[in-house]
Every structure is written in structure tokens, then in C-alpha cells.
Amino acid sequence: QVHLMESGGGLVQAGGSLRLSCTASGSFDGISTMGWYRQAPGKQRDFVASITTGGSTNYVDSAKGRFTISRDNAKNTVYLQMSSLKPEDTAVYYCHADFEAIQYGYWGRGTQVTVSS
């Protein structure tokens, strides 16, 4: 059994910053790609950023220059540092991870990020 637990969401004013964390726990050999997605009310879940075991990163265009994804492999944790937040960043943010020798990826339960104008 594998679990992903997000933390760090909250309410912030536009222009502010938040740091999300997601830690994997349970029985697994290793973690390959980890990433963040978000889902605004009434919308589909969209990709935000991802990072490989080696540290290669990928971002949605709207996050480039404002968000930074990083990971601590020793702690099985991925982070998303979000700066210059905008009201349109308001969403539930979900962590996703692919694990070695496990066919399907796992999702966390999500953490709410609300940016007020």
C-alpha cells in the first residue's frame, strides 16, 4: 500500500507565496516521476509541474517563472514553491507519483489553495 500526503495549502493574497509538500509512504522500491496537478471548481484536473528522479523538471506555461518544483529523494518528498500567486491559481492541488515496479501511479487527496484578489 502506498500513500501520498499533501500539505501546505491555504489562503493567501494575490502576489503572495505558498509552499506545498507531498510525502510518499508505504511499501515501494523507489519513486520515479513526481508531479503536481490542480483542479479548479467546475474544471478538469490539469498538469502543473513534474520532476524526475534525476531532477529534470517540466512546467505548464502559466507556472513558468512563478512556481518551482523540487524533491528530496531521501525523504520521498516533492515540493512546489509558488510565488506571485494569482486568483486564477485557486484550486485543489494534487500530488502524483509513479513508483518503480508498480503499474499505476498514485494520487494524494489534495490540498486547497485559495488566492484572494
Buried (B, 14 or more C-beta within 10 A) or exposed (E): EBEBBBEBBEEBEEEBEBBBBBBBEEEBEEBEBBBBBBBBEEEEBEBBBBBBBEEEBBBBEEBEEBBBBBBEEEEBBBBBBBEEBEEEBBBBBBBBBBBEEBEEBBBBEBBEBBBEE
